[in-house]
């Protein structure tokens, strides 16, 4: 009996294993690349947001210095406000406990 096959079973199995390993490597590389791009974009977006917040805070500080209060006056105002809120919270808790 003469075997007229072009490829043997072993060769076909070797080809399939090599094909699947290569395909798996390509898929893995694709998803790794996409994940890296997403990470880079999120870091850039985070930097942009932080810079925007920093600019806003700087603008508020400049406006306060120019138009309203000095830093010391603002700090004192902040402390007074905190003390008032603490007293209000204490009074509300006293009312609630009665």
ABEGO torsion letter per residue (X at the ends): XBBABABBAAAAAAAAAAAAAAAAAAAAAAAAAAAAAAAAAAAAAAAAAAAAAAAAAAAAAAAAAAAABBAAAAAAAAAAAAAAAAAAAAAAAAAAAX
